[in-house]
Amino acid sequence: MTEADVKQLILSIVKPLVSEPEAIAITTAQDAHFLNFNLSVAPEDVGRVIGKHGRVAQAIRTIVYSIRIDGPLRVRLNIVDD
């Protein structure tokens, strides 16, 4: 899978959860071992994406972490709370 495929997967998972889908933004950053996908949503939607006790966020991360991208890097999803 490529970086664009992972972004599309995250969008397709998160879009039905939020009330303002146009506010979804995904940026990427690379470090030594990980390709970090930083997900930001509208402030009122952060709780919906995280869920009770972080269960929704953990479910999303389980799906995203199972993906292998081209190259040696692993995928990491960060939910950014501005």
C-alpha distances in whole Angstrom, upper triangle without the diagonal:
4,7,8,6,7,10,11,10,13,15,15,17,19,20,23,24,25,29,27,24,25,25,21,20,17,17,15,17,16,19,19,17,15,13,15,14,18,19,22,24,28,30,31,28,27,29,27,24,25,27,30,30,27,25,23,21,21,20,17,16,16,13,11,12,11,7,7,5,6,10,12,12,12,11,14,16,19,21,24,27,29
4,5,5,7,9,10,11,13,14,16,17,19,20,23,24,25,28,26,23,23,23,20,18,15,14,12,14,14,17,18,16,14,11,13,13,16,17,21,23,26,29,30,27,26,29,27,24,25,28,31,31,27,26,24,22,22,21,18,17,18,15,12,14,14,10,9,6,6,10,12,11,12,11,14,15,18,20,22,26,27
4,5,5,6,9,10,11,12,14,16,17,18,21,22,23,25,24,20,20,20,17,14,11,11,9,11,11,15,16,15,12,9,10,9,13,14,17,19,23,26,27,24,23,26,25,21,23,26,29,29,25,25,22,20,20,20,16,16,17,15,12,13,14,11,10,7,9,11,13,11,11,9,12,12,15,17,19,22,24
4,5,5,6,9,10,11,12,14,15,16,19,21,21,23,22,18,18,18,15,13,11,11,10,13,14,18,20,19,16,12,13,11,14,14,17,19,22,25,26,23,23,26,24,21,23,26,29,29,26,25,22,20,22,20,17,17,18,16,13,15,16,13,13,10,12,14,17,15,15,13,14,14,17,18,19,23,24
4,5,5,6,9,10,11,12,14,15,18,19,20,23,22,18,19,20,16,15,12,13,13,16,16,19,21,19,16,13,14,12,15,15,18,19,23,26,27,23,23,25,23,20,22,24,28,28,25,24,21,19,20,18,15,15,16,13,11,13,13,10,11,9,11,14,17,15,14,12,14,14,17,18,20,24,25
4,5,5,6,9,10,11,12,14,17,18,19,22,21,17,18,18,15,13,10,11,11,13,14,17,19,17,13,11,11,9,12,12,15,17,21,23,24,21,20,22,21,17,19,21,25,25,21,20,18,16,16,15,12,12,13,10,7,10,11,8,10,8,11,14,15,13,12,9,11,10,13,15,17,21,23
4,5,5,6,9,10,11,12,15,16,16,19,18,14,15,15,11,10,7,9,9,13,14,18,20,18,15,12,11,8,10,10,12,14,18,20,22,19,18,21,19,16,18,21,24,25,21,21,18,16,17,16,12,13,15,13,10,13,14,12,13,12,14,17,18,15,14,11,12,10,13,13,15,18,20
4,5,5,6,9,10,10,13,15,16,18,17,13,14,15,12,11,10,12,13,16,18,21,24,22,18,15,15,11,13,12,14,15,18,21,22,19,19,21,19,16,19,21,25,26,22,21,18,17,18,17,13,14,16,13,11,14,15,13,15,13,16,19,21,18,17,14,15,13,16,16,18,21,22
4,5,5,6,9,10,12,14,15,18,18,14,16,17,13,13,11,14,14,17,19,21,23,21,18,15,14,12,14,12,15,16,19,22,22,18,18,20,18,15,17,19,22,23,19,18,15,14,15,13,10,11,13,9,8,12,12,10,13,13,16,19,20,18,16,12,13,12,15,15,18,20,23
4,5,5,6,8,11,11,13,16,15,12,14,14,10,10,9,11,12,15,17,20,22,20,16,14,12,9,10,9,11,12,16,18,19,15,15,17,15,11,14,16,19,20,17,16,13,11,13,12,8,9,12,9,7,11,13,11,14,14,17,20,20,18,15,12,11,9,11,11,14,17,19
4,5,5,6,9,10,11,13,12,9,11,11,8,9,8,12,14,17,19,22,25,23,20,17,15,11,12,9,11,11,14,17,17,14,14,17,14,12,15,17,21,22,18,18,14,13,16,14,11,13,15,13,11,15,16,15,18,17,20,22,24,21,19,15,15,12,14,13,15,17,19
4,6,6,7,10,11,14,14,10,13,14,11,13,12,15,17,20,22,25,28,25,22,19,18,14,15,13,14,14,16,19,19,15,16,18,15,13,16,17,21,22,19,18,14,14,16,14,11,14,15,12,12,16,16,15,18,18,21,24,25,22,20,17,17,14,16,15,18,20,22
4,6,7,8,10,13,14,11,14,15,11,13,13,16,17,20,22,25,27,25,21,19,17,14,14,12,14,13,16,18,18,14,14,15,12,10,13,14,17,19,15,14,10,11,13,10,7,11,12,10,10,14,14,14,18,18,21,24,25,22,19,16,15,13,14,13,16,18,21
4,6,5,7,10,11,8,11,11,8,11,11,14,16,19,22,24,27,25,21,19,17,13,13,9,10,9,12,14,14,10,11,12,9,7,10,12,16,17,14,14,10,10,13,11,8,11,14,12,12,15,17,17,20,20,23,26,26,23,20,17,16,12,13,11,14,15,17
4,5,6,8,8,5,9,10,8,11,12,16,18,21,24,27,30,28,24,21,19,16,15,12,12,10,12,15,14,11,12,14,11,10,13,14,18,20,18,17,13,13,16,15,12,15,17,15,15,19,20,19,22,22,25,28,29,26,23,20,19,15,16,14,16,17,18
4,6,8,9,8,11,13,11,14,16,19,22,25,27,30,33,31,27,24,22,19,18,15,15,12,14,16,14,11,13,14,10,10,14,14,17,20,17,16,13,14,17,15,13,16,18,16,17,20,21,21,24,25,28,30,31,28,26,22,21,18,19,16,18,19,21
4,7,9,8,12,12,11,14,15,19,21,24,27,29,32,30,26,24,21,18,17,13,13,10,12,13,12,8,10,10,6,7,10,10,13,16,14,13,10,11,14,13,11,15,17,16,16,19,21,21,25,25,28,31,31,28,25,22,20,16,17,14,16,16,18
4,6,6,9,9,9,12,14,18,21,24,27,29,32,30,27,24,21,18,16,12,11,8,8,10,9,6,8,9,7,7,11,11,15,18,15,16,12,13,16,16,14,17,19,18,18,21,23,23,26,27,30,32,32,29,27,23,21,17,17,13,15,14,16
4,6,9,9,10,14,17,20,23,26,29,32,35,34,30,27,25,21,19,15,13,10,9,11,8,7,10,11,9,11,14,14,17,20,19,19,16,16,20,19,18,20,23,22,22,25,27,27,30,30,33,35,36,33,30,26,24,21,20,16,17,16,17
4,5,6,8,11,14,18,21,24,28,30,34,32,29,26,23,19,17,14,11,8,7,10,9,8,11,13,11,12,15,16,20,22,20,21,17,18,21,21,18,21,24,23,22,25,27,27,29,29,32,34,35,31,29,25,24,20,19,16,16,15,15
4,5,6,9,12,16,19,22,25,28,31,30,26,24,21,17,16,12,11,8,8,12,12,9,12,14,12,12,15,17,20,23,20,20,17,17,20,19,16,19,22,20,19,23,24,24,26,26,28,31,32,29,27,23,22,18,18,15,15,16,16
4,6,8,12,15,18,22,25,28,31,31,27,24,21,18,16,13,11,9,9,13,13,12,14,17,15,15,18,20,23,26,23,24,20,19,23,22,19,21,24,23,21,25,26,25,28,26,29,31,32,29,28,24,23,19,19,16,16,16,16
4,6,10,13,17,20,23,26,29,29,25,22,19,16,13,10,8,6,6,9,11,9,11,14,14,13,16,18,22,23,21,22,19,18,21,21,18,20,23,22,20,24,26,25,27,26,28,30,31,28,26,23,21,17,16,14,13,13,12
4,7,10,14,17,20,23,26,25,22,19,16,12,10,7,6,5,7,11,12,10,10,14,13,11,14,17,20,22,19,20,16,15,18,18,15,17,20,19,17,20,22,21,23,22,25,27,28,24,23,19,17,14,13,11,11,12,13
4,7,10,13,17,20,23,23,19,16,13,10,8,6,5,6,9,12,14,12,12,16,15,13,16,19,22,23,20,21,18,16,19,19,16,17,20,19,16,19,22,20,22,20,23,24,25,22,20,17,16,13,12,10,10,12,12
4,7,10,13,17,20,19,16,12,10,6,5,5,6,9,12,15,17,15,14,17,17,14,16,19,22,23,19,20,18,15,17,18,14,14,18,16,13,16,19,17,18,17,19,21,21,18,17,13,12,10,10,9,10,13,13
4,7,10,14,17,17,14,10,8,6,5,7,9,12,15,17,20,18,16,20,20,17,18,22,25,25,21,23,20,17,19,20,17,16,19,18,15,17,19,17,18,16,18,19,20,16,16,13,12,10,10,11,10,14,14
4,7,10,14,13,10,7,5,5,6,9,11,15,18,20,23,20,19,22,22,18,19,23,26,26,22,23,21,18,19,20,17,15,18,17,14,15,18,16,16,13,15,16,16,13,13,10,10,9,10,12,12,16,16
4,7,10,11,8,6,5,7,8,11,14,17,21,22,25,23,21,24,24,21,21,25,28,27,23,25,23,19,20,22,19,17,20,19,16,16,19,17,17,14,16,15,15,12,12,10,10,11,11,13,13,17,17
4,7,8,6,5,6,9,11,14,17,21,24,25,28,26,24,26,27,23,23,27,29,28,25,26,25,21,21,23,20,17,20,20,16,15,18,16,15,13,14,12,12,9,10,10,10,12,12,16,16,20,21
4,6,6,7,8,11,13,17,19,23,26,27,30,28,25,28,28,25,24,28,30,28,25,26,26,22,22,24,21,18,20,21,17,16,19,18,16,15,15,13,12,9,10,11,11,13,14,17,17,21,22
4,6,9,11,14,16,20,23,26,30,30,33,31,28,30,31,27,27,30,32,30,27,28,28,24,23,25,23,20,21,22,19,17,19,18,16,15,15,12,10,8,10,12,12,15,16,20,20,24,25
4,7,9,13,16,19,22,26,29,30,32,30,27,29,29,25,25,28,30,28,24,25,25,21,20,22,20,17,18,19,16,13,15,15,13,12,13,11,8,5,6,9,10,13,15,19,20,23,25
4,6,9,12,15,18,22,25,26,29,26,23,25,26,22,21,25,27,25,22,23,22,18,18,19,17,14,15,16,13,11,13,12,11,11,12,11,9,5,5,6,6,10,11,15,17,20,22
4,7,10,13,16,20,23,24,27,24,22,24,24,20,21,24,27,25,22,23,21,18,18,19,16,13,15,15,11,11,13,12,11,9,11,10,10,6,6,5,6,9,11,14,15,19,21
4,6,9,13,16,20,21,23,21,18,21,21,17,17,21,24,23,19,20,19,15,16,17,14,12,15,15,11,11,14,13,13,12,14,14,13,10,9,6,5,6,7,10,11,15,17
4,6,10,13,17,18,20,18,16,18,18,15,15,19,22,21,18,19,17,13,15,16,12,11,14,13,10,11,14,13,14,13,15,16,16,12,11,7,6,5,6,8,10,14,15
4,7,10,14,15,17,15,13,16,16,13,14,17,20,20,17,18,16,13,15,16,13,12,16,15,12,14,17,16,17,16,19,20,19,16,14,11,9,6,5,6,6,10,12
4,7,10,12,14,12,10,13,13,10,11,15,18,18,15,16,14,11,14,15,11,11,15,15,12,14,17,17,19,18,21,22,22,18,17,13,11,7,6,5,6,9,11
4,7,9,11,9,8,12,12,10,11,15,18,19,16,17,15,13,16,17,14,14,18,18,16,18,21,20,23,22,24,26,26,22,20,17,14,11,9,6,5,7,8
4,6,8,6,6,10,10,8,11,14,17,18,16,17,14,13,17,17,14,16,19,19,17,20,23,22,25,24,27,29,29,25,23,19,17,13,12,8,8,8,9
4,6,5,7,10,10,10,13,15,18,19,17,19,16,15,19,20,18,19,23,22,21,24,26,26,29,28,31,32,33,29,27,23,21,17,15,11,10,9,9
4,5,6,8,10,10,12,14,16,18,16,18,16,15,19,20,19,20,23,24,22,25,28,28,30,30,33,34,34,30,28,24,21,18,15,12,10,7,7
4,6,7,8,10,11,12,15,17,16,18,16,15,19,20,19,20,24,24,23,26,28,29,32,31,35,36,36,32,30,26,23,20,17,14,13,10,11
4,5,5,6,9,10,13,15,14,15,12,12,16,17,15,17,20,20,20,22,25,25,28,28,31,33,33,29,27,23,20,17,15,11,12,10,12
4,5,5,6,8,11,13,11,13,11,10,14,15,14,15,18,19,18,20,23,24,26,27,30,31,31,27,24,21,18,14,12,8,9,7,9
4,5,5,6,8,10,9,11,10,10,13,14,14,15,18,19,19,21,24,25,28,29,32,33,33,29,26,23,20,16,14,11,12,10,12
4,6,5,8,11,10,10,8,9,12,13,12,15,17,17,18,20,22,23,27,27,31,32,32,29,26,22,20,16,15,12,13,12,15
4,6,9,11,8,9,6,6,10,10,9,11,14,14,14,17,19,20,23,24,27,29,28,25,22,18,16,12,11,8,11,11,14
4,7,8,5,7,5,5,8,10,9,11,13,15,15,16,19,20,23,24,28,29,28,25,22,18,15,12,11,8,11,10,14
4,6,5,6,5,7,9,10,11,13,14,16,17,18,20,22,26,27,31,32,31,28,24,21,18,15,14,12,14,14,17
4,5,6,7,9,10,12,13,15,16,18,19,20,22,25,28,30,33,34,33,30,27,24,21,18,17,15,17,16,19
4,6,8,9,9,12,14,14,15,18,19,19,22,24,27,29,33,33,32,29,25,23,20,17,16,14,17,16,19
4,6,5,6,9,10,10,12,15,15,16,18,21,24,25,29,30,28,25,22,19,16,13,13,11,14,14,17
4,5,5,6,9,10,10,13,14,15,17,19,23,25,28,29,28,25,22,19,17,14,14,13,16,17,20
4,5,5,6,9,10,11,12,14,16,18,21,23,27,28,27,24,21,18,16,13,13,12,15,15,19
4,5,5,6,9,10,10,12,14,16,19,21,24,25,25,21,18,15,12,9,9,8,12,13,17
4,5,5,6,9,10,10,12,15,18,20,24,24,23,20,17,14,12,10,11,11,14,16,20
4,5,5,7,9,10,11,14,17,19,23,24,24,21,17,15,13,11,13,13,17,18,22
4,5,5,6,9,10,12,15,17,20,22,22,19,15,12,11,9,11,11,14,16,20
4,5,5,6,8,10,13,15,19,20,19,16,12,9,8,6,9,10,14,16,20
4,6,5,6,9,12,15,19,20,19,17,13,11,10,10,13,14,18,20,23
4,6,5,7,11,13,17,19,19,16,13,11,11,10,13,15,18,21,24
4,5,6,9,11,14,16,16,13,10,7,8,7,11,13,16,19,22
4,5,8,10,14,15,14,11,8,6,7,8,11,14,17,20,23
4,7,10,13,15,14,13,9,8,10,12,15,17,21,24,27
4,6,10,12,12,11,8,7,10,11,15,18,21,24,27
4,7,8,9,8,7,8,11,13,17,20,23,26,29
4,6,8,7,7,8,11,14,17,20,22,26,28
4,7,8,9,11,14,17,20,23,25,29,31
4,6,9,11,14,17,20,24,25,29,31
4,7,10,13,17,19,23,25,28,30
4,7,10,13,16,19,21,25,27
4,7,10,13,17,19,23,25
4,7,10,13,16,19,22
4,7,10,13,16,19
4,7,10,13,16
4,6,9,12
4,6,10
4,6
4
